[in-house]
Amino acid sequence: MPFIIDGKKVSLQIKDELRAAVSALKREKNIVPGLAVVLVGSNPASKVYVSMKEKACAEVGVYSEKHLIGEDVSTEKLVELIKSLNKSGKIHGILVQLPLPGHIKEEQVIESVSPLKDVDCFHPYNVGRLLIGDPVMLPCTPAGIQQLLLKSGINPEGRHVVILGRSNIVGKPLFSILCQKSAGANATVTLCHSRTQNMKEITSSADILIAAIGKPHFVKADMVKAGSVVIDVGTNRVDDKTAEKGYKIVGDVDFEDVKNKVKAISPVPGGVGPMTIAMLMKNTVNACISQTGGGNQGE
Ligand code: GUN
């Protein structure tokens, strides 16, 4: 069996450290970090993610506010809500759960979040700062992947990292993080997507292969290099009549097919997912500290 990269365990360590930092903030400065989560409509997967984020806030001691907004809200109304959250002294981080309904102008909503409260790191200002290597904060899933690797004893420096998927949430910002001239990065990064030719040739040369394409069990054993590391970012719902809910969550990697060929692999669930939420907590605490004056927690 390969080494199983345990995101649940690493995320618990990070949340423990944050809980201690939050309680010190309260004790010493009477400050409580606050996160506002905005959910538009009733996408079932989004509802699950939002409730996981609320639970994490409670675990770490972060104040959380959930704003449930009807599907038919206008872009203008949503921007108005975000502007009021930008001004709120109780709120240090704002997260608008994506995807938004089709009629809403997503870029306008993202750009209305104050860059200082943009704990997702989706605002173009923060995306640009990330790309030039001077980030205000790091995007949750990509930063979670980097931390998961490092805390599992896998350093991407000098390695060939192949990312599958060019999304704005994972692929592109992960590329930006791992190619930087900085400790824990310094990787040679290849970004593959749906138009990539010779995909198998490229993935087979990866020391670290990171799959974030949203295709169940896309990565098979013949696509990976023997002894490599595989990180699975996929959370795909597939029908399963034997499951209580009628579906199960599977990754982008065919774990059973790949497991005997690789050195280490992150599972789904229990891999990247919990790390994303831990990083969201970290961004909220750090945003609070920088908005209220004080030093950052952790790297
Ligand atoms: N939808 C899928 N992933 C994310 C995420 O990391 N943040 C937000 N806001 N929405 C998402």
Residues whose N, C-alpha, C, O or C-beta is under 5 A from the ligand:
A	BS01	GUN	L95 V96 Q97 L98 P99 D120
